[in-house]
Structures are given as structure tokens and as C-alpha cells.
Amino acid sequence: MTTGSGDAASIRVERAERVIAAPAGVIFDLLADPAQHARIDGSGSVQRARSGSTQRLALGTKFSMDMKVGVPYRMRNEVIEFEEARRIAWRHMGGHVWRYVLDPIDDANTKVIEEFDWRPSKLPWLLKVTGAPEKNKESLRKTLERLDQAVTGGGEGSPPPA
């Protein structure tokens, strides 16, 4: 499992990756179900999908989540990238993007990359001042660990191939 921002071209993209012993389709089905997001969230902020936001996600789907960082609030998201069993991403009013990329290694193992892409953020200075990118590095790692546990019942995983 690796985390980091990469080179200068991706300085505003936080990323973590993990190899999970499950087929890409199984992992994707969980990611495309907003009712499962609180189960895998490593930040502790996602509480539950709002009523009416529990349908399977697809390109253009809008869904709302109950959140809590200190105080409860609601966040409305829109799926902006969608490739079945390979890629899903959504953004909210702040403009930044949460993205999952699935790279099947074989029929039973998948490299999963999660990204917090704040290049399109409407208020990048606010994210920086609040330390959101740094905080999200650890949350990404924890989310992938919880995703692994959710689909395999284990969670050991392995670092990505070199």
C-alpha cells in the first residue's frame, strides 16, 4: 500500500493504493452503492446515504450523504466519471473529486487506487489552510483498508506491485 502526491504535475492529488484479493466487479459494486460508503469511509465523516440516495450509481447520478465533522451536515454529490468495474468518481459543491480506479491484476486480485483530487477545487486555499490534503492522506489509506475488509472479510491486502 502506498500513499502520496507524486510529482509536481499531480501536486494537488492525494492518492493511496492497495491490492485487494477480490475481483474488480465485486469491489466496484460496493463503491457504486452509496449505502455502503459509511461502511468503508476511513475519515469517519460519512454517516449514511440520505433517503432517496441509495440507488446504484451511474454517470450523472446525484446522491446525498449525511456527514459529520464536528457538526452534522449534508453533502450532495454527482458522479462525473464512470466506467463499469474500472473507474468511478464524484464531486460536490466544493469542486474537488473523490476517485477510485480499479486495475485487475488477475481474476481474483485488483489494485485499487483512491484519489482526493483537489485540482478543480473552488477554494483550494481553504483546503490548504484547514490541512485537508494532509488529513486525507491517512483517510485514503484507512478507506482502502476498510474496503479490503468489506469485500474479503480480512483486510491484510498487500502493497501494490512495483
C-alpha positions as CSV (number, residue, x, y, z in Angstrom):
1,M,0.0,0.0,0.0
2,T,1.4,3.4,-0.9
3,T,0.2,6.9,-0.3
4,G,1.4,10.3,-1.6
5,S,1.1,13.1,-4.0
6,G,3.5,12.1,-6.7
7,D,5.3,14.5,-9.0
8,A,4.8,18.2,-9.5
9,A,2.1,17.7,-12.1
10,S,-0.1,15.9,-9.6
11,I,0.7,18.1,-6.5
12,R,-3.0,18.6,-5.8
13,V,-3.9,14.9,-6.0
14,E,-3.6,12.8,-2.8
15,R,-3.6,9.1,-3.6
16,A,-3.4,5.7,-1.9
17,E,-3.3,2.3,-3.5
18,R,-3.8,-1.3,-2.3
19,V,-4.0,-4.7,-3.8
20,I,-7.2,-6.4,-2.7
21,A,-7.9,-10.1,-3.1
22,A,-11.2,-9.7,-4.9
23,P,-12.4,-9.3,-8.4
24,A,-12.8,-5.7,-9.7
25,G,-16.5,-6.2,-10.2
26,V,-17.1,-7.1,-6.6
27,I,-15.2,-4.1,-5.4
28,F,-16.9,-1.8,-7.9
29,D,-20.3,-3.0,-6.8
30,L,-19.6,-1.9,-3.3
31,L,-18.2,1.5,-4.5
32,A,-21.3,2.1,-6.7
33,D,-23.6,1.6,-3.7
34,P,-23.8,4.8,-1.6
35,A,-25.5,2.9,1.2
36,Q,-22.0,1.2,1.7
37,H,-19.9,4.4,1.8
38,A,-20.2,4.9,5.5
39,R,-19.0,1.3,6.0
40,I,-15.7,1.9,4.2
41,D,-15.1,5.6,5.0
42,G,-11.7,5.9,6.7
43,S,-12.2,9.6,7.7
44,G,-15.2,8.9,10.0
45,S,-17.1,11.8,8.4
46,V,-19.5,9.8,6.2
47,Q,-22.5,8.8,8.3
48,R,-25.1,7.4,5.9
49,A,-26.7,7.8,2.5
50,R,-29.7,10.1,2.6
51,S,-33.1,8.7,1.9
52,G,-33.6,8.5,-1.9
53,S,-29.8,8.2,-2.4
54,T,-29.4,4.5,-2.2
55,Q,-29.8,3.5,-5.9
56,R,-26.7,2.1,-7.7
57,L,-24.5,4.9,-9.0
58,A,-24.1,5.7,-12.7
59,L,-22.7,8.6,-14.7
60,G,-24.6,11.7,-13.8
61,T,-26.3,10.3,-10.7
62,K,-26.8,12.8,-7.9
63,F,-26.7,11.4,-4.4
64,S,-26.6,12.9,-0.9
65,M,-24.8,11.8,2.2
66,D,-25.3,12.6,5.9
67,M,-21.8,13.8,7.1
68,K,-20.3,14.9,10.4
69,V,-17.1,16.8,11.0
70,G,-17.8,18.3,14.4
71,V,-21.4,19.1,13.4
72,P,-23.8,17.2,11.2
73,Y,-24.3,18.3,7.6
74,R,-25.5,17.0,4.3
75,M,-23.3,16.8,1.1
76,R,-24.8,16.4,-2.4
77,N,-22.5,14.7,-4.9
78,E,-22.6,14.0,-8.6
79,V,-20.9,11.1,-10.4
80,I,-18.7,12.6,-13.0
81,E,-16.6,9.6,-14.1
82,F,-18.0,6.1,-14.6
83,E,-16.5,3.0,-16.3
84,E,-18.1,-0.2,-15.0
85,A,-15.7,-2.2,-12.8
86,R,-12.8,0.2,-13.6
87,R,-13.4,3.8,-12.5
88,I,-15.9,5.9,-10.5
89,A,-15.6,9.4,-9.3
90,W,-17.9,12.0,-7.8
91,R,-17.6,15.7,-6.7
92,H,-19.7,18.0,-4.6
93,M,-20.2,21.8,-4.5
94,G,-16.6,22.4,-3.5
95,G,-15.5,21.0,-6.8
96,H,-12.9,18.5,-5.6
97,V,-13.2,14.9,-6.7
98,W,-13.1,11.6,-4.9
99,R,-12.0,8.9,-7.4
100,Y,-11.5,5.1,-7.4
101,V,-9.6,3.4,-10.2
102,L,-9.6,-0.4,-10.3
103,D,-6.9,-2.2,-12.1
104,P,-7.5,-6.0,-12.3
105,I,-4.3,-7.9,-11.8
106,D,-5.9,-11.3,-12.5
107,D,-9.4,-12.8,-11.9
108,A,-9.0,-12.7,-8.1
109,N,-6.9,-9.6,-7.3
110,T,-7.3,-6.0,-8.0
111,K,-5.1,-2.9,-7.5
112,V,-7.4,-0.2,-6.1
113,I,-6.3,3.5,-6.3
114,E,-8.2,6.1,-4.4
115,E,-7.6,9.7,-5.1
116,F,-8.6,13.0,-3.5
117,D,-8.2,15.3,-6.5
118,W,-8.4,18.9,-5.4
119,R,-7.1,20.5,-8.6
120,P,-10.7,21.5,-9.6
121,S,-11.5,22.8,-6.1
122,K,-13.3,26.1,-6.0
123,L,-11.5,27.1,-2.7
124,P,-8.0,25.4,-2.8
125,W,-6.7,27.9,-0.3
126,L,-9.3,26.9,2.2
127,L,-8.4,23.2,1.8
128,K,-4.8,24.0,2.3
129,V,-5.4,26.2,5.4
130,T,-7.5,23.6,7.1
131,G,-5.0,20.9,6.3
132,A,-7.5,18.8,4.3
133,P,-5.0,17.3,1.8
134,E,-2.7,16.1,4.6
135,K,-5.6,14.7,6.7
136,N,-7.0,13.0,3.6
137,K,-3.7,11.0,3.0
138,E,-4.4,9.0,6.2
139,S,-8.1,8.7,5.5
140,L,-7.4,7.3,2.0
141,R,-5.2,4.6,3.5
142,K,-7.9,3.8,6.1
143,T,-10.6,3.7,3.5
144,L,-8.8,1.2,1.3
145,E,-8.1,-0.9,4.4
146,R,-11.8,-0.9,5.3
147,L,-12.8,-1.6,1.6
148,D,-10.5,-4.6,1.7
149,Q,-12.1,-5.8,4.9
150,A,-15.6,-5.2,3.5
151,V,-15.0,-7.3,0.3
152,T,-12.8,-10.0,1.7
153,G,-13.7,-10.2,5.3
154,G,-10.0,-9.9,6.1
155,G,-8.0,-6.8,5.4
156,E,-4.4,-7.9,5.1
157,G,-4.1,-6.8,1.5
158,S,-0.6,-6.2,0.1
159,P,1.4,-3.4,-1.3
160,P,0.9,-2.6,-5.0
161,P,3.3,-4.4,-7.4
162,A,6.5,-2.5,-8.2
